[in-house]
Amino acid sequence: MPLDIALLSPSRSRPTRAETLANDLAAAITSGALPPGTTLEEEKLAAAHGVSRTPVREALRLLGATGLVEQRPRRGAVVARPEPKRLREMFQAMAELEAVCAGMCAERMSASERRDLLIRHESMSTLVGMGDVAGYRAANVGFHEALYAGAANGYLAELAEATRLRLAPFRAAQLAGPDRLAASHTEHAAIVAGILAGDREGAAVAMRRHLATTESAWGLLAGLPAASA
């Protein structure tokens, strides 16, 4: 589910140039194309997107409100990179939200939804074999969003999706780590097994382990110190 900046201004039926640009930049950030810490220069963005600096400035303001971009006084904007402690807190919250989703999927998913989830998971093995990081990243988003939907709780899905968007740059980046695609797919297999077995606790535990490993993989890739016990 892509971020829709226009939702911040629901009274209009068509997005402004700034909103369109903000959505484009959000997609680049959450896909990992613009990694955390990347400087977002107004002049370069205006030239690249064929607009003046005014909509660029407004787009960056809109992205600042989502948390994806940080506005630094007199130094411009950068793709957000929270402090390590804050990032760990975000991963912990994401792990709990997705664990609840996975557990509820084990109890609530229909037979067809379970079948679709298994097919989705199995199709990702081809991407792992090819070493297709970009393709796996996209499929990974779909896998987790299928779990949000399968939990059959709209409000929980909204919370999980909002938190996923904030963590998306880090989750996308960690998949470039050594052997991370295969490991992620194996972790998904444990989650799927719990859901297919109707094991709420097993699915939730597998999801927590998956997010903990994802956090650790990002930390190693970024050279962050290990979390203290």
Stockholm file with secondary structure:
# STOCKHOLM 1.0

chainA/1-229         MPLDIALLSPSRSRPTRAETLANDLAAAITSGALPPGTTLEEEKLAAAHGVSRTPVREALRLLGATGLVEQRPRRGAVVARPEPKRLREMFQAMAELEAVCAGMCAERMSASERRDLLIRHESMSTLVGMGDVAGYRAANVGFHEALYAGAANGYLAELAEATRLRLAPFRAAQLAGPDRLAASHTEHAAIVAGILAGDREGAAVAMRRHLATTESAWGLLAGLPAASA
#=GR chainA/1-229 SS CCCCGGGGSTTCSSCCHHHHHHHHHHHHHHTTSSCTTCEECHHHHHHHHTCCHHHHHHHHHHHHHHTSEEEETTTEEEECCCCHHHHHHHHHHHHHHHHHHHHHHHHHCCHHHHHHHHHHHHHHHHHHHHTCHHHHHHHHHHHHHHHHHHTTCHHHHHHHHHHHHHHHHHHHHHTTSTTHHHHHHHHHHHHHHHHHTTCHHHHHHHHHHHHHHHHHHHHHHHTCCCCCC
#=GC SS_cons         CCCCGGGGSTTCSSCCHHHHHHHHHHHHHHTTSSCTTCEECHHHHHHHHTCCHHHHHHHHHHHHHHTSEEEETTTEEEECCCCHHHHHHHHHHHHHHHHHHHHHHHHHCCHHHHHHHHHHHHHHHHHHHHTCHHHHHHHHHHHHHHHHHHTTCHHHHHHHHHHHHHHHHHHHHHTTSTTHHHHHHHHHHHHHHHHHTTCHHHHHHHHHHHHHHHHHHHHHHHTCCCCCC
//
